Amino acid sequence: MNNPIYLDKKNYNKTGVIVKPALISDNDIEKLINELDRFYEENKEFLEEGKEVNYADSEKTVINSLHRLENYTGYFFNELSKRDNIVSLAEELLEDDAELISIQAFVKPGSIGLPAPFHQDNAYWCIEPANGLTIWIALDYCNESNGMVKYISGSHNIGVVEHTPSLAPGSSQIIEDKNLPEGDIFTPSLSPGDAAIHHTMNVHGSNPNKSGKKRRGFLLCYKGKNTSRNQDLFTRYQKNLEKLIELRNS
Ligand SMILES: O=C(O)CCC(=O)C(=O)O
């Protein structure tokens, strides 16, 4: 493990989410944006809709989210996922060595950016014990007005919440309103380069972006080394995803 850095871990343990200002620089942001564009241009013909890319418009011209970027190499985002201060931050919160589980980008466009219904990430990751986290890095000013992620404080401590299959692009499993846990809803206001970090069991989601401003987030997801994937649950999730994509396209 790398040297731990100071962080209000007590608060993270209580709420399941914490903000780390200025995690990456302006230069990093510019590079990331350019590299996400390059990635899309180089791979767009082969990307699987529903699994690797989701569009905000029916003409499929405006990207809403990119997933499974960890399966590609040679981009700046691979380098960033290994950067010392970022891995140390993950390790301090995980209290374990950090292993990258996925790289994603929710690059919600202005006016037509899609919502992400409430969910727990571990409904998708299926890791046991549920020791994982997402570092959500702002590439724009992000707040309630442009659909920043909202987190239910303390919800990572209540166990698995029932998820329902959903046709929402990028969110194949959601928590219906009637099953939402109680707790204060926290929507951080981030400047470009700041990060919001949430526990894999934290219930979170985001509203549509109806503002005229972009709301782009770059996500690095890590799990503790001492966790393993529950293959039965993961296979079930993947099969459900296939069925939902078929339904969505029919
Ligand atoms: O960025 C968003 O709007 C959604 C992010 C999300 O669902 C996640 O971090 O798991």
The ligand as a Gaussian input file, in Angstrom:
#p B3LYP/6-31G(d) Opt

LIG

0 1
 O      -22.975000      10.277000     -13.085000
 C      -24.121000       9.897000     -12.963000
 O      -25.089000      10.584000     -13.253000
 C      -24.411000       8.519000     -12.415000
 C      -23.227000       7.897000     -11.765000
 C      -23.484000       6.563000     -11.193000
 O      -24.521000       5.998000     -11.323000
 C      -22.434000       5.900000     -10.447000
 O      -21.468000       6.547000     -10.047000
 O      -22.575000       4.683000     -10.205000

